[in-house]
């Protein structure tokens, strides 16, 4: 059973020293990494799942981590993020400056689908190319059932800045390959994530957001 952030504070942080809180922070970060690795492992959907789900545990541990960082700040101590955490923070701070997202998925035999989302002003538009082998002028415009702010809020919740640069399942050949490219207008370097028969733990949530029905093993339900 998971507890609220307030209860977590009372049981694990209240009255603790800065070094003890830092130890809790390290433990929470390790647990978050462990949960993500479990959900990204091949055959995750065949694992016997328990209550609360790994997704719920991950969500709660993120809240606990923020509570621990705040407890440290309340003591006048400043948390020093790692280089990886700094990259994640830079990505999150740049989400509102995304100007284009290009996502492709498919396989050699079934062909690929490429979706391009463009952000201008308060609007978001999407074009779909049925296959990368199709003529460049062969595409269709698809309605996006979200406002720009709604879309970016959901995108932020996916923590894409934490995704690995590459996901690969060496035990499967051919199969499904995918690529995600995100472009920014504020000078942030282009973000590129790729995969071959392996996926981030919440990959299906991204597919849902951009209107792709996907049943990969690596994504959350």
C-alpha positions as CSV (number, residue, x, y, z in Angstrom):
1,X,0.0,0.0,0.0
2,X,1.3,3.4,-1.0
3,X,1.0,6.4,1.4
4,X,0.4,10.1,0.7
5,X,3.4,12.5,0.3
6,X,2.4,14.1,3.6
7,X,2.4,10.8,5.4
8,X,5.7,9.9,3.8
9,X,7.1,13.1,5.2
10,X,5.9,12.4,8.7
11,X,7.3,8.9,8.7
12,X,10.6,9.4,6.8
13,X,11.7,13.0,6.7
14,X,10.4,14.9,9.7
15,X,13.1,15.7,12.2
16,X,15.8,14.2,10.0
17,X,19.2,15.7,9.3
18,X,20.3,16.9,5.9
19,X,22.5,13.9,5.4
20,X,19.6,11.6,6.4
21,X,17.3,13.3,3.9
22,X,20.0,13.0,1.2
23,X,20.2,9.3,1.9
24,X,16.4,9.1,1.4
25,X,16.7,11.0,-1.9
26,X,19.3,8.5,-3.1
27,X,17.1,5.6,-2.1
28,X,14.1,7.1,-3.9
29,X,16.1,7.7,-7.1
30,X,17.3,4.1,-7.0
31,X,13.7,2.8,-6.6
32,X,12.5,4.9,-9.4
33,X,15.2,3.6,-11.6
34,X,14.5,0.0,-10.5
35,X,10.8,0.3,-11.3
36,X,11.4,1.8,-14.8
37,X,13.9,-1.0,-15.6
38,X,11.3,-3.6,-14.6
39,X,8.6,-2.0,-16.8
40,X,11.1,-1.8,-19.7
41,X,12.3,-5.4,-19.5
42,X,11.3,-7.8,-22.3
43,X,8.2,-9.7,-21.5
44,X,7.1,-7.2,-18.9
45,X,3.4,-7.8,-19.7
46,X,3.9,-11.5,-18.9
47,X,5.1,-10.7,-15.3
48,X,2.7,-11.3,-12.5
49,X,1.6,-7.9,-11.3
50,X,0.8,-6.9,-7.8
51,X,-1.2,-4.1,-6.2
52,X,-0.3,-1.3,-6.2
53,X,0.9,-1.5,-9.8
54,X,4.5,-0.6,-10.8
55,X,3.0,2.5,-12.5
56,X,1.4,3.6,-9.3
57,X,4.5,2.9,-7.3
58,X,6.6,5.0,-9.7
59,X,4.1,7.9,-9.6
60,X,4.1,7.8,-5.7
61,X,7.9,7.6,-5.5
62,X,8.2,10.7,-7.8
63,X,6.0,12.6,-5.3
64,X,8.1,11.4,-2.4
65,X,11.2,12.5,-4.1
66,X,9.9,16.0,-4.6
67,X,8.8,16.1,-1.0
68,X,12.3,15.0,0.1
69,X,13.9,17.7,-2.0
70,X,11.5,20.3,-0.6
71,X,12.3,19.1,3.0
72,X,16.0,19.6,2.2
73,X,15.3,23.1,0.9
74,X,13.3,24.0,4.0
75,X,16.4,23.3,6.0
76,X,18.4,25.8,3.9
77,X,20.2,23.1,2.1
78,X,20.4,23.1,-1.7
79,X,20.0,19.8,-3.6
80,X,22.6,19.4,-6.3
81,X,21.2,17.5,-9.3
82,X,23.4,15.1,-11.3
83,X,24.3,15.9,-14.9
84,X,21.6,13.6,-16.1
85,X,19.0,15.4,-13.8
86,X,20.2,18.7,-15.2
87,X,19.5,17.5,-18.7
88,X,16.0,16.4,-17.7
89,X,15.4,19.8,-16.1
90,X,16.5,21.5,-19.2
91,X,14.2,19.4,-21.3
92,X,11.2,20.0,-19.0
93,X,11.9,23.8,-19.1
94,X,12.0,23.7,-22.9
95,X,8.7,21.8,-23.5
96,X,6.8,25.0,-24.0
97,X,9.3,25.9,-26.8
98,X,8.7,22.7,-28.8
99,X,8.0,23.7,-32.4
100,X,8.0,20.3,-34.1
101,X,7.8,16.6,-33.2
102,X,8.5,13.8,-35.8
103,X,7.6,10.3,-34.8
104,X,7.9,7.2,-37.0
105,X,7.1,3.5,-36.3
106,X,6.9,0.3,-38.3
107,X,8.8,-2.5,-39.8
108,X,10.5,-3.7,-43.0
109,X,7.6,-5.8,-44.1
110,X,4.7,-3.7,-42.9
111,X,6.1,-0.3,-43.8
112,X,6.5,2.7,-41.6
113,X,4.2,5.5,-40.6
114,X,5.6,8.9,-39.9
115,X,3.7,11.6,-37.9
116,X,4.8,15.2,-37.8
117,X,3.3,17.6,-35.3
118,X,3.9,21.3,-35.7
119,X,3.2,23.9,-33.0
120,X,2.5,27.5,-34.0
121,X,1.0,30.0,-31.6
122,X,-1.8,28.2,-29.7
123,X,-2.3,25.6,-32.4
124,X,-1.0,22.1,-33.1
125,X,-1.3,20.4,-36.4
126,X,-0.4,16.9,-37.5
127,X,0.4,15.3,-40.9
128,X,0.7,11.6,-41.5
129,X,2.7,9.8,-44.1
130,X,1.5,6.2,-44.4
131,X,5.0,4.9,-45.2
132,X,8.5,6.3,-45.4
133,X,8.6,4.6,-48.8
134,X,5.7,6.7,-50.1
135,X,6.2,9.8,-52.3
136,X,7.1,12.9,-50.3
137,X,3.9,14.6,-51.3
138,X,1.7,11.7,-50.2
139,X,0.4,12.7,-46.7
140,X,-2.8,13.4,-44.9
141,X,-3.7,16.1,-42.3
142,X,-5.1,14.5,-39.1
143,X,-7.2,16.3,-36.5
144,X,-5.4,16.6,-33.1
145,X,-8.1,16.3,-30.3
146,X,-6.1,18.5,-27.9
147,X,-5.2,22.1,-27.5
148,X,-1.5,23.0,-27.6
149,X,-1.5,23.4,-23.8
150,X,-3.3,20.1,-23.2
151,X,-0.9,18.3,-25.5
152,X,2.2,19.8,-23.9
153,X,0.9,19.2,-20.4
154,X,0.4,15.5,-21.2
155,X,3.8,15.3,-22.9
156,X,5.5,16.8,-19.8
157,X,3.9,14.1,-17.7
158,X,5.6,11.4,-19.8
159,X,9.1,12.5,-18.6
160,X,10.6,12.0,-22.0
161,X,13.7,13.8,-20.8
162,X,14.4,10.7,-18.7
163,X,14.2,8.3,-21.6
164,X,17.3,6.6,-22.8
165,X,18.7,7.7,-26.2
166,X,18.3,4.1,-27.6
167,X,16.3,1.0,-26.7
168,X,17.2,-2.3,-28.3
169,X,16.1,-5.9,-27.9
170,X,19.1,-8.0,-29.2
171,X,17.0,-11.2,-29.2
172,X,14.6,-10.0,-31.9
173,X,15.5,-9.2,-35.5
174,X,13.3,-7.2,-37.9
175,X,10.1,-6.6,-35.8
176,X,9.3,-3.0,-35.0
177,X,11.5,0.1,-35.1
178,X,10.6,3.6,-33.9
179,X,12.2,7.0,-33.8
180,X,11.2,10.2,-32.0
181,X,12.7,13.6,-32.8
182,X,11.8,16.8,-31.0
183,X,12.8,20.3,-32.2
184,X,12.8,23.4,-30.1
185,X,12.6,27.2,-30.9
186,X,14.7,28.3,-27.8
187,X,18.0,26.9,-28.8
188,X,17.7,23.6,-27.0
189,X,19.5,20.8,-28.9
190,X,17.2,18.5,-30.9
191,X,16.2,15.5,-28.8
192,X,16.3,12.1,-30.5
193,X,15.1,8.8,-29.1
194,X,15.2,5.5,-31.1
195,X,14.3,1.9,-30.5
196,X,14.2,-1.6,-32.0
197,X,11.7,-4.0,-30.5
198,X,12.2,-2.3,-27.1
199,X,10.5,0.6,-25.6
200,X,10.4,3.1,-22.7
201,X,8.0,2.1,-19.9
202,X,5.3,4.6,-20.9
203,X,5.8,4.3,-24.7
204,X,2.1,3.4,-25.3
205,X,1.1,6.7,-23.5
206,X,3.0,8.6,-26.2
207,X,1.4,6.6,-28.9
208,X,-2.0,7.3,-27.5
209,X,-1.2,11.0,-27.3
210,X,-0.4,11.2,-31.0
211,X,-3.2,8.9,-32.0
212,X,-1.4,5.7,-32.7
213,X,-2.9,2.4,-31.5
214,X,0.0,0.4,-30.2
215,X,0.2,-2.8,-28.3
216,X,4.0,-3.1,-27.6
217,X,5.1,-5.1,-24.6
218,X,7.2,-2.3,-23.2
219,X,4.5,0.3,-22.8
220,X,2.2,0.7,-19.8
221,X,-1.5,-0.3,-20.1
